[in-house]
Amino acid sequence: MNTHHGVINDFDKHFVEGGELKLETSFKDLVLQINQNEPSKQFAELYYIEAKEFLQTVKTIRESNLA
């Protein structure tokens, strides 16, 4: 199913639980922490940094899979 939650759950199932991507938490918890925190500059900055790190990790994995 191509809903927001469906995509998140599928990502966890195929990449995190499948062992291709190592995270300290589930992808779902990582993404949806935005719903669990009060909006603040500090949270926004941390969330942005984590998102950039996640994107770089995924790009690295993708590049290695294409090689």
C-alpha positions as CSV (number, residue, x, y, z in Angstrom):
1,M,0.0,0.0,0.0
2,N,1.4,3.4,-0.9
3,T,0.2,5.4,2.1
4,H,2.7,7.4,4.1
5,H,2.6,4.9,6.9
6,G,2.7,2.0,4.5
7,V,5.9,3.3,2.8
8,I,7.5,3.8,6.2
9,N,6.6,0.3,7.4
10,D,7.8,-1.2,4.1
11,F,11.1,0.6,4.4
12,D,11.6,-0.7,7.9
13,K,10.7,-4.2,6.8
14,H,12.9,-4.4,3.7
15,F,15.9,-2.3,4.7
16,V,16.2,-2.0,8.5
17,E,14.8,-5.4,9.6
18,G,16.5,-7.0,6.5
19,G,19.8,-5.8,7.8
20,E,20.8,-3.6,4.8
21,L,20.6,-0.4,6.9
22,K,21.7,-0.1,10.5
23,L,19.8,2.4,12.6
24,E,19.8,3.0,16.3
25,T,16.0,2.9,16.1
26,S,13.4,2.0,13.6
27,F,12.9,4.1,10.5
28,K,9.4,4.7,11.7
29,D,10.5,6.1,15.0
30,L,13.2,8.2,13.3
31,V,10.7,9.8,10.9
32,L,7.8,10.2,13.2
33,Q,9.7,11.7,16.0
34,I,8.6,15.0,14.5
35,N,5.1,14.2,15.8
36,Q,6.4,13.4,19.3
37,N,8.3,16.7,20.0
38,E,7.3,20.2,20.5
39,P,8.3,22.5,17.7
40,S,11.5,24.3,18.7
41,K,14.7,25.5,17.0
42,Q,16.7,22.9,18.9
43,F,14.6,20.0,17.8
44,A,14.4,21.3,14.2
45,E,18.2,21.6,14.0
46,L,18.7,18.1,15.4
47,Y,16.0,16.6,13.1
48,Y,17.7,18.3,10.1
49,I,21.1,16.9,11.1
50,E,19.7,13.4,11.5
51,A,17.9,13.6,8.2
52,K,21.1,14.7,6.4
53,E,23.1,11.9,8.0
54,F,20.4,9.4,7.0
55,L,20.3,10.6,3.4
56,Q,24.1,10.4,3.1
57,T,24.0,6.8,4.5
58,V,21.3,5.8,2.1
59,K,23.2,7.4,-0.8
60,T,26.4,5.5,0.2
61,I,24.4,2.2,0.3
62,R,22.8,2.9,-3.0
63,E,26.1,3.7,-4.7
64,S,27.7,0.5,-3.4
65,N,24.7,-1.5,-4.7
66,L,25.1,0.0,-8.1
67,A,28.9,-0.8,-8.3
